[in-house]
């Protein structure tokens, strides 16, 4: 497991924006994904990419999150599902292999590496998930990105 600096392109997303306490993140993820999945067929957003979550740091007790899916093109908002994006630029990257339970530790690893490398963070972070339905949690892979300033 290692961290690296990568250059990423902007990716359009269909998301639900929310501010959520850390303890409520799993519930917020489920609710937002249900809303996005329900709206996607009528959004005309083109071919779908992988599920994703974008969030801002620092956060004391709650995260400003955008929970959704990568899409091919922008679209008009529908109810709580709105267009957004994952930003372009240089980002610190870490690939988590294993269950989502490892996410807090993986983020700590990435942020600690950034500190050790004296990298300045922009405060915009995101996760891109492989499809997880029916997958052994031990075989999951999640890409973590922290945009660099």
N, C-alpha and C positions, 0 to 999 in steps of 0.2 A: 504494500500500500504506500503510494507516494503522492505528493502534491506536485503540481506544476503550474506554469503560467501558460494560458492558451489565448488565442484570439477568437472571439465568437462573433457571429453575425446576428443581426436583429432578427427575432422570430416573433411573428404575430401570434396572439393568444386570444382565446375566449375564456373569460374568467368571472368569478364572483369575488368582489372586493369585500373584505371584512376585517375587523379588528378583533382579535381573539386572545383570551388569557391562555397561557401555556398549557394549563391543565385541560382546556377545552379544545385544543387543536385537533385531536382525532375526530371529535364530533363535528367540528366545523368543516374538516376535510370531507367527511361523508356527506354532509348536507349540501355543500357546494358542488361536489362531484355529481350528486343526484340532479341538482338544478342544471348544471352545464350539460350533462348527458341528455337530459330531457329537452333542452333547447337546441342542441346541435343539429338535429335533422332539419330544422326549419330556418337555420341561420344563413344558409348559402355561403358558408365560410370555406368551402373547398375541401380538399382531402385533409384528413386529420393527422396530426402528429402524436407525439407521446404526451401523457399527462404531465403537468408541471405545477409548481407552486413558487411564487415570487414573494419575497418579504423584505422589509426594511429593518435595519439595525442602526443604532442600538435600541433596545427595548427593555424597559424596566420589568413590567409584569404582563405585557400583552404585545402581540405582533400585528402590524398592519400587513395583511396578506392578500394575495391574489391567487385564487385556487382555480385551476382549469386545465385547458388542453391547448397545445400548439395547433394552429390552423394555417391554412394557405393564404387567406385574404381577409381583409377587414370586413365588417358587417355592421348593420345598425343594431344598437342595443335592444335586447328583448328581456323585459322584466329585470331581474337582477343580474343577468348575464350580459357583460359588456366587453367591447374590444379593448385589448391592451397589448403589451409586448414584453419580450425578454430583450434587454438592451444589447447593443453591439459594443465591442471594445476588448480591452485586455482584462482577463479575469483569472483569479486563482481557481484551480480545479482539483477536486478529489473524487475518486470513484469509490463509493461504498458498495461492498459486496456482502450481501446478507440481508437480514430482516430490517424493517423500518425501525425496530427497537434500537438499532445502532446509530440512528441519525444524530441524536445529541452529541455523542462521542465523536462522530465523524466531523460535525461542524467544529467542535472544539479542536480537533486535529488540524483542520484547515486554517482556522483563525490563529492557532498557536504557530503554525508554519509561517503564515503571513507576518506575524509579529517578529519571529526569528529572522525572516528575510528582509525586515524593515520595509514591507510593502504598505502603502497607504490604501485603505479600503474606501470605496465610495458609499458604502452603506446599503447597497442593493445586492441582494443575494437570491439565488433560486436553485430549485431542485428539479431535475427531469427524471421521471421514473420510467422504467420498462413496464410494459403491461404486466400486472400482477395477478390477474384472475387465473386461478388454477395452477399457479407457479409455486413450487416449494420455496418458502421464505428464505431458506439458506442459499438459494440460487438467484435471488433478486439482485439487481444492480441499479444504483441510483447515482446520477451525476450531480455533484454539488458545485456551485459556482459562486464566487464572491467577486463582484466587479471591482476593478482597481481604479483609483482616482488618477 
